[in-house]
């Protein structure tokens, strides 16, 4: 059992102090590493990454909130971080040090004037899951098993200041220039502020669940507004296993395909019909069952897709577009792949780069079915990501490439592809009749 926290740094000064201390630790790790290298030339940089990953994650997990959420987001992309960081930050998807009982009770008393034991028939004080924004407790009421999500104190108030402090870490870890990070930080900040508003999450959870109720093989929780507020969210307890646990049960290919199909259809319907999408597709948000059905939870991160962006983005999925130079150029400028400030050499370079990316990532859309278990395909995707991270033209570009709207749409597809790959699912990717 992970040791619980009795306090969380809440003020800007307390949180800034924690960041500064972590910065000193990381700096010390670099000094130690290069000192050791003087005596052991075989010492790899992985050792340095291991030490830094441990110290940074330890600090972020105590701070919780937006800083830990950014770590969770980065861990979803295997090409984004050195392996040591990716593996450590993945813990943010499932387990962070939980909040202590007295702080949980204090939160209930603040918003309901009652303790959780006075509201529910039973309430487990030990969290069953603790992540970046809040933690989940098990409760019962009138024979119903419930999941009660409690937000960490101070998280909502610290989003903006946390992101300012985490930005230097992101720039250094990702080898990005400050312009790239700044452009997307505003989008991240707006989404994180929404994630801390459980009243908004309640509305979105109900709306999207209702709109997607007809999709086969997925199910949703019922939500309880009378036991929810801006920092507490109460819903039915859903049974099922997270992806890694589920795969350990060795499900049949038929069951993998069934769950993969349900997942694809769920996202396809949201994006193409609702223009609103559950934009947090990490494995912790899906509960899989042996019969091939799947529960979907956590609608805190939802991206509303502007119509003009949708039309331009998905026009590129059509392989014929890439043969129409004029139309392709128009879309590349509209989607901010190209900038009016680009030199002719930059235009030529980035056009070829993004054409290759579109052909590669668009493959699942170009055939009636697609096998996400195809190791060769995913090896080519990872290889492409590796190449992109090394191009001097990208690193020295004066323009951040891609619209800010791309951040969460691309993240959604990356997470979707990654889960389907883990499932080794072979699915139908064209729209079924009920989605037309």
C-alpha positions as CSV (number, residue, x, y, z in Angstrom):
1,X,0.0,0.0,0.0
2,X,1.5,3.4,-1.0
3,X,2.0,5.8,1.9
4,X,-0.7,8.4,2.0
5,X,-0.1,12.2,2.1
6,X,-1.3,14.2,5.0
7,X,-0.6,17.6,3.2
8,X,-0.3,18.8,-0.3
9,X,1.7,22.0,-1.1
10,X,-1.1,24.4,-1.9
11,X,0.3,27.9,-2.1
12,X,2.4,29.2,-5.1
13,X,5.4,29.6,-2.7
14,X,5.1,26.1,-1.4
15,X,4.8,24.6,-4.8
16,X,7.5,26.7,-6.3
17,X,9.8,25.7,-3.5
18,X,9.2,22.0,-4.3
19,X,10.0,22.6,-8.0
20,X,13.2,24.5,-7.1
21,X,14.3,21.6,-4.8
22,X,13.6,19.2,-7.6
23,X,15.7,21.3,-10.0
24,X,18.6,21.2,-7.6
25,X,18.3,17.4,-7.3
26,X,18.3,17.1,-11.1
27,X,21.3,19.4,-11.4
28,X,23.1,17.3,-8.7
29,X,22.3,14.2,-10.7
30,X,24.0,15.6,-13.8
31,X,27.1,16.5,-11.7
32,X,27.2,13.0,-10.1
33,X,26.8,11.4,-13.5
34,X,29.6,13.3,-15.2
35,X,31.9,12.9,-12.2
36,X,31.3,9.1,-12.4
37,X,31.9,9.2,-16.2
38,X,35.5,10.4,-15.5
39,X,36.2,7.0,-13.8
40,X,33.8,4.8,-15.7
41,X,33.5,5.7,-19.4
42,X,31.0,2.9,-20.0
43,X,28.5,4.5,-17.8
44,X,25.4,5.1,-20.0
45,X,23.1,8.1,-20.0
46,X,20.2,5.7,-19.0
47,X,21.6,5.8,-15.4
48,X,21.2,9.6,-15.4
49,X,17.7,9.3,-16.8
50,X,16.8,6.7,-14.1
51,X,17.9,9.1,-11.3
52,X,16.2,12.1,-12.8
53,X,13.0,10.2,-13.6
54,X,12.8,9.0,-10.0
55,X,13.4,12.5,-8.5
56,X,11.0,14.3,-10.9
57,X,8.2,11.8,-10.5
58,X,8.6,11.8,-6.7
59,X,8.2,15.5,-6.7
60,X,5.4,15.7,-9.2
61,X,3.4,12.9,-7.4
62,X,3.6,14.9,-4.1
63,X,2.5,18.1,-5.9
64,X,-0.2,16.3,-7.9
65,X,-2.4,18.4,-10.2
66,X,-1.4,19.7,-13.6
67,X,2.3,19.0,-13.2
68,X,1.6,15.3,-12.7
69,X,-1.0,15.4,-15.5
70,X,1.6,16.6,-17.9
71,X,3.9,13.7,-16.9
72,X,1.0,11.4,-17.6
73,X,0.4,12.9,-21.0
74,X,4.0,12.6,-21.9
75,X,4.2,8.9,-20.8
76,X,1.6,8.0,-23.4
77,X,4.0,8.6,-26.2
78,X,6.8,6.0,-26.3
79,X,8.9,8.2,-28.6
80,X,8.6,11.4,-26.6
81,X,10.7,10.5,-23.6
82,X,13.7,8.4,-22.7
83,X,12.5,5.0,-21.6
84,X,13.2,5.6,-17.9
85,X,10.9,8.7,-17.8
86,X,8.2,7.0,-19.8
87,X,8.1,4.0,-17.5
88,X,8.1,6.1,-14.4
89,X,5.6,8.6,-15.5
90,X,3.2,5.8,-16.6
91,X,2.6,5.4,-12.9
92,X,0.7,8.7,-13.0
93,X,-2.0,6.9,-15.0
94,X,-2.8,4.6,-12.2
95,X,-1.1,5.3,-8.9
96,X,0.1,8.4,-7.1
97,X,0.4,8.7,-3.3
98,X,-3.2,8.9,-2.0
99,X,-4.6,11.7,0.1
100,X,-5.0,10.9,3.8
101,X,-8.4,10.3,5.4
102,X,-8.6,13.6,7.3
103,X,-8.1,15.6,4.1
104,X,-10.8,13.6,2.4
105,X,-13.2,14.2,5.3
106,X,-12.3,17.9,5.3
107,X,-13.2,18.1,1.6
108,X,-16.7,16.5,2.2
109,X,-17.4,18.8,5.1
110,X,-16.5,21.9,3.1
111,X,-18.8,21.1,0.2
112,X,-21.6,19.0,1.8
113,X,-21.4,20.0,5.5
114,X,-21.2,16.3,6.3
115,X,-18.6,13.5,6.4
116,X,-18.7,10.8,3.7
117,X,-19.8,8.3,6.4
118,X,-22.9,10.5,7.0
119,X,-23.7,10.7,3.3
120,X,-23.2,7.0,2.4
121,X,-24.0,3.7,4.0
122,X,-20.3,2.7,3.7
123,X,-17.2,4.6,2.5
124,X,-13.7,3.2,2.3
125,X,-11.2,5.8,3.6
126,X,-8.4,4.1,1.7
127,X,-8.4,5.3,-1.9
128,X,-8.7,2.4,-4.5
129,X,-7.1,4.6,-7.1
130,X,-5.0,7.8,-6.9
131,X,-4.0,9.7,-10.0
132,X,-3.1,13.2,-11.0
133,X,-6.2,15.3,-10.3
134,X,-8.1,13.2,-7.8
135,X,-8.5,9.8,-6.2
136,X,-11.4,7.3,-6.1
137,X,-13.0,5.8,-3.1
138,X,-15.5,2.9,-2.9
139,X,-18.9,3.6,-1.3
140,X,-22.3,2.0,-1.0
141,X,-25.8,3.5,-0.7
142,X,-29.1,1.6,-0.6
143,X,-27.5,-1.5,-1.9
144,X,-25.6,0.2,-4.8
145,X,-21.9,0.1,-5.1
146,X,-20.5,3.6,-6.0
147,X,-17.2,5.2,-7.0
148,X,-16.6,8.6,-5.4
149,X,-13.9,10.8,-7.0
150,X,-12.4,13.4,-4.7
151,X,-10.2,16.1,-6.0
152,X,-7.0,17.0,-4.3
153,X,-7.0,20.3,-2.4
154,X,-5.5,23.3,-4.3
155,X,-5.2,21.6,-7.7
156,X,-7.7,23.9,-9.5
157,X,-6.1,27.0,-8.1
158,X,-2.5,26.0,-9.0
159,X,-3.0,25.0,-12.7
160,X,-1.6,28.2,-14.3
161,X,1.3,28.6,-11.9
162,X,2.2,24.9,-12.1
163,X,2.4,25.0,-15.9
164,X,4.7,28.0,-15.8
165,X,7.0,26.0,-13.5
166,X,6.8,22.7,-15.3
167,X,7.6,24.4,-18.7
168,X,11.4,24.4,-18.2
169,X,11.3,20.6,-17.5
170,X,9.2,20.0,-20.6
171,X,11.6,22.0,-22.8
172,X,14.6,20.2,-21.5
173,X,13.1,16.7,-21.5
174,X,11.5,17.0,-24.9
175,X,14.3,19.0,-26.5
176,X,11.8,21.6,-27.7
177,X,12.2,25.3,-28.2
178,X,10.2,27.6,-26.0
179,X,8.0,28.8,-28.9
180,X,6.6,25.3,-29.4
181,X,5.9,24.7,-25.8
182,X,4.3,28.2,-25.3
183,X,1.9,27.7,-28.2
184,X,0.5,24.5,-26.8
185,X,0.7,25.3,-23.1
186,X,-2.4,27.6,-23.5
187,X,-4.4,24.7,-24.9
188,X,-3.1,22.4,-22.1
189,X,-4.0,25.0,-19.5
190,X,-7.6,25.4,-20.7
191,X,-8.1,21.6,-20.7
192,X,-6.6,21.2,-17.2
193,X,-8.8,24.0,-15.8
194,X,-11.8,22.1,-17.3
195,X,-10.6,18.8,-15.7
196,X,-10.7,20.4,-12.3
197,X,-14.4,21.4,-12.7
198,X,-16.3,18.3,-11.7
199,X,-19.6,20.0,-12.3
200,X,-18.6,20.4,-15.9
201,X,-17.4,16.8,-16.0
202,X,-20.7,15.6,-14.6
203,X,-22.6,17.3,-17.4
204,X,-20.2,16.0,-20.1
205,X,-20.3,12.5,-18.6
206,X,-24.1,12.4,-18.8
207,X,-24.3,14.0,-22.3
208,X,-21.7,11.8,-24.0
209,X,-22.9,8.6,-22.3
210,X,-26.4,9.3,-23.4
211,X,-25.3,10.1,-27.0
212,X,-23.2,7.0,-27.3
213,X,-25.5,4.6,-25.5
214,X,-26.5,2.9,-28.8
215,X,-22.9,1.8,-29.6
216,X,-22.6,-2.0,-29.2
217,X,-20.4,-3.5,-26.4
218,X,-19.7,-0.4,-24.4
219,X,-21.3,0.7,-21.1
220,X,-21.2,3.7,-18.9
221,X,-21.8,4.6,-15.2
222,X,-24.9,6.4,-13.9
223,X,-24.0,9.7,-12.2
224,X,-25.5,11.2,-9.0
225,X,-25.7,15.0,-9.1
226,X,-27.0,15.0,-5.5
227,X,-23.7,13.6,-4.3
228,X,-21.5,15.5,-6.6
229,X,-20.2,19.1,-6.7
230,X,-17.3,21.0,-8.2
231,X,-14.7,18.9,-6.3
232,X,-16.5,15.6,-5.7
233,X,-18.1,13.3,-8.3
234,X,-20.2,10.2,-7.5
235,X,-21.1,7.5,-10.0
236,X,-21.9,3.8,-10.2
237,X,-19.0,1.5,-9.6
238,X,-18.1,-0.3,-12.9
239,X,-16.6,-3.8,-12.8
240,X,-13.8,-4.7,-15.2
241,X,-10.1,-4.8,-15.6
242,X,-7.6,-2.2,-16.9
243,X,-5.8,-3.2,-20.1
244,X,-2.6,-4.7,-18.6
245,X,-4.6,-6.8,-16.1
246,X,-7.1,-7.8,-18.8
247,X,-4.3,-9.0,-21.1
248,X,-2.9,-11.1,-18.3
249,X,-6.1,-13.2,-18.4
250,X,-5.1,-14.2,-22.0
251,X,-8.4,-13.2,-23.7
252,X,-9.1,-14.8,-27.1
253,X,-8.5,-13.0,-30.4
254,X,-12.3,-12.8,-30.8
255,X,-12.7,-11.0,-27.5
256,X,-9.8,-8.6,-28.3
257,X,-11.3,-7.8,-31.7
258,X,-14.7,-7.2,-30.1
259,X,-13.3,-4.7,-27.5
260,X,-11.1,-3.1,-30.2
261,X,-14.1,-2.6,-32.4
262,X,-16.2,-1.1,-29.6
263,X,-13.3,1.3,-28.8
264,X,-12.9,2.3,-32.5
265,X,-16.6,2.9,-33.0
266,X,-16.9,4.9,-29.8
267,X,-14.2,7.3,-30.9
268,X,-15.3,7.4,-34.5
269,X,-18.9,8.3,-33.5
270,X,-17.7,11.1,-31.2
271,X,-15.4,12.7,-33.6
272,X,-17.4,12.4,-36.8
273,X,-20.9,12.9,-35.4
274,X,-20.7,14.7,-32.0
275,X,-17.6,16.8,-32.9
276,X,-16.8,16.3,-29.2
277,X,-14.4,13.6,-28.0
278,X,-13.2,11.9,-24.8
279,X,-9.6,13.1,-25.3
280,X,-7.9,11.1,-22.5
281,X,-7.6,7.6,-24.0
282,X,-5.1,6.2,-21.6
283,X,-5.7,2.6,-20.4
284,X,-6.8,3.7,-16.9
285,X,-10.0,5.0,-18.4
286,X,-11.3,1.7,-19.8
287,X,-12.6,-1.4,-17.9
288,X,-12.6,-4.5,-20.0
289,X,-14.6,-7.7,-19.4
290,X,-14.2,-11.3,-20.4
291,X,-17.4,-11.2,-22.6
292,X,-15.8,-8.5,-24.8
293,X,-17.7,-5.5,-23.4
294,X,-16.0,-2.4,-22.0
295,X,-16.8,0.3,-19.5
296,X,-15.7,3.9,-20.2
297,X,-15.0,6.3,-17.4
298,X,-13.5,9.8,-16.7
299,X,-14.9,12.5,-19.0
300,X,-12.8,15.2,-17.4
301,X,-10.8,15.8,-20.6
302,X,-13.1,16.5,-23.5
303,X,-12.1,18.3,-26.7
304,X,-14.7,20.1,-28.7
305,X,-13.6,20.1,-32.4
306,X,-14.2,23.4,-34.3
307,X,-16.0,22.7,-37.6
308,X,-13.4,24.3,-39.9
309,X,-10.6,22.4,-38.2
310,X,-12.5,19.2,-38.5
311,X,-13.1,19.7,-42.2
312,X,-9.4,20.5,-42.9
313,X,-8.0,17.8,-40.7
314,X,-10.0,14.9,-42.1
315,X,-9.7,16.1,-45.7
316,X,-6.1,15.0,-45.4
317,X,-7.2,11.4,-44.6
318,X,-8.3,11.2,-48.2
319,X,-5.2,9.8,-50.0
320,X,-6.3,11.5,-53.3
321,X,-5.8,14.9,-51.7
322,X,-2.0,14.5,-51.6
323,X,-2.0,14.3,-55.4
324,X,-3.8,17.6,-55.6
325,X,-0.9,20.1,-55.0
326,X,-3.1,23.2,-54.8
327,X,-5.6,21.7,-52.3
328,X,-2.8,20.1,-50.3
329,X,-1.0,23.4,-50.0
330,X,-4.2,25.1,-48.9
331,X,-4.8,22.5,-46.1
332,X,-1.2,22.6,-44.9
333,X,-1.4,26.3,-44.4
334,X,-4.8,26.2,-42.8
335,X,-3.6,23.5,-40.4
336,X,-0.4,25.5,-39.7
337,X,1.9,22.8,-40.9
338,X,3.4,25.5,-43.1
339,X,3.9,29.2,-42.3
340,X,4.0,32.2,-44.5
341,X,7.4,33.0,-43.0
342,X,8.9,29.7,-44.4
343,X,11.6,29.9,-47.0
344,X,11.2,27.8,-50.2
345,X,13.5,25.2,-48.7
346,X,11.5,25.0,-45.5
347,X,8.2,24.6,-47.5
348,X,9.7,21.8,-49.5
349,X,11.1,20.0,-46.4
350,X,7.9,20.3,-44.3
351,X,5.6,19.3,-47.2
352,X,7.5,16.1,-47.7
353,X,7.7,15.5,-43.9
354,X,4.0,15.9,-43.3
355,X,2.9,14.0,-46.5
356,X,4.9,11.0,-45.2
357,X,3.2,11.4,-41.8
358,X,-0.3,11.6,-43.3
359,X,0.3,8.5,-45.5
360,X,1.6,6.5,-42.5
361,X,-0.9,7.5,-39.8
362,X,-3.8,7.5,-42.2
363,X,-3.4,3.8,-43.2
364,X,-6.1,2.5,-40.9
365,X,-8.6,4.7,-42.7
366,X,-7.7,3.6,-46.2
367,X,-8.9,-0.1,-46.0
368,X,-12.2,-1.6,-44.9
369,X,-10.4,-3.5,-42.1
370,X,-7.1,-2.9,-40.3
371,X,-4.9,-5.2,-38.1
372,X,-3.6,-3.2,-35.2
373,X,-1.5,-6.2,-34.3
374,X,0.7,-5.5,-37.3
375,X,4.2,-5.1,-35.7
376,X,5.8,-3.9,-38.9
377,X,3.3,-1.0,-39.1
378,X,3.9,0.1,-35.5
379,X,7.7,-0.3,-35.9
380,X,7.4,2.2,-38.9
381,X,5.4,4.6,-36.8
382,X,7.9,4.6,-33.9
383,X,10.8,4.9,-36.4
384,X,9.1,7.9,-38.0
385,X,8.7,9.5,-34.6
386,X,12.3,8.8,-33.8
387,X,13.4,10.5,-37.1
388,X,11.2,13.5,-36.5
389,X,12.8,14.2,-33.1
390,X,16.2,14.4,-34.7
391,X,15.6,16.7,-37.7
392,X,17.5,19.9,-37.4
393,X,15.0,21.7,-39.5
394,X,12.3,21.0,-36.9
395,X,14.4,22.0,-33.9
396,X,15.5,25.3,-35.6
397,X,12.1,26.2,-37.1
398,X,10.9,29.6,-36.0
399,X,7.3,28.4,-36.2
400,X,5.6,25.8,-34.1
401,X,4.1,23.3,-36.5
402,X,0.4,22.4,-36.3
403,X,-2.7,24.0,-34.9
404,X,-3.2,24.0,-31.2
405,X,-6.4,22.0,-31.8
406,X,-4.1,19.2,-33.1
407,X,-2.7,18.6,-29.6
408,X,-5.7,16.8,-28.2
409,X,-6.9,15.3,-31.4
410,X,-3.5,13.8,-32.1
411,X,-3.2,12.7,-28.5
412,X,-6.6,11.0,-28.9
413,X,-5.6,9.0,-32.0
414,X,-2.2,8.2,-30.5
415,X,-3.9,6.8,-27.4
416,X,-6.5,4.9,-29.4
417,X,-3.9,3.4,-31.8
418,X,-1.7,2.4,-28.8
419,X,-4.5,0.6,-27.0
420,X,-5.6,-1.2,-30.2
421,X,-2.0,-2.3,-30.7
422,X,-1.8,-3.7,-27.2
423,X,-5.0,-5.6,-27.8
424,X,-3.7,-6.8,-31.2
425,X,-7.2,-6.1,-32.5
426,X,-8.2,-6.6,-36.1
427,X,-11.2,-4.4,-36.7
428,X,-13.5,-2.8,-39.3
429,X,-12.5,0.8,-39.7
430,X,-15.1,2.0,-42.2
431,X,-18.3,3.4,-40.7
432,X,-21.0,0.8,-39.9
433,X,-24.5,1.5,-41.1
434,X,-25.7,2.8,-37.7
435,X,-23.1,5.6,-37.9
436,X,-23.9,6.8,-41.4
